[in-house]
Amino acid sequence: MDIQLIIALLLGLIAFIYIGKQMIKQFTQTEKDPKCDNCPVPDDIQEIGKKEKGS
């Protein structure tokens, strides 16, 4: 085997392991400051929504 092929395979293996770890980390760790989907709507926005629906 040529030394270039060995180096290329080694770099490919390292890159593959790195990408795998990043994917696993992304699927297993939660966000530190997650965005809230069920947050209450401020009163000002609710009033605007009611006015628009009433028109």
Secondary structure as the mmCIF struct_conf table of DSSP 4:
data_model
#
loop_
_struct_conf.conf_type_id
_struct_conf.id
_struct_conf.beg_label_comp_id
_struct_conf.beg_label_asym_id
_struct_conf.beg_label_seq_id
_struct_conf.end_label_comp_id
_struct_conf.end_label_asym_id
_struct_conf.end_label_seq_id
HELX_RH_AL_P HELX_RH_AL_P1 ILE A 3 THR A 28
BEND BEND1 GLN A 29 GLN A 29
HELX_LH_PP_P HELX_LH_PP_P1 THR A 30 GLU A 31
BEND BEND2 LYS A 32 ASP A 33
HELX_LH_PP_P HELX_LH_PP_P2 PRO A 34 CYS A 36
BEND BEND3 ASP A 37 ASN A 38
HELX_LH_PP_P HELX_LH_PP_P3 CYS A 39 PRO A 42
HELX_RH_AL_P HELX_RH_AL_P2 ASP A 43 GLY A 54
#
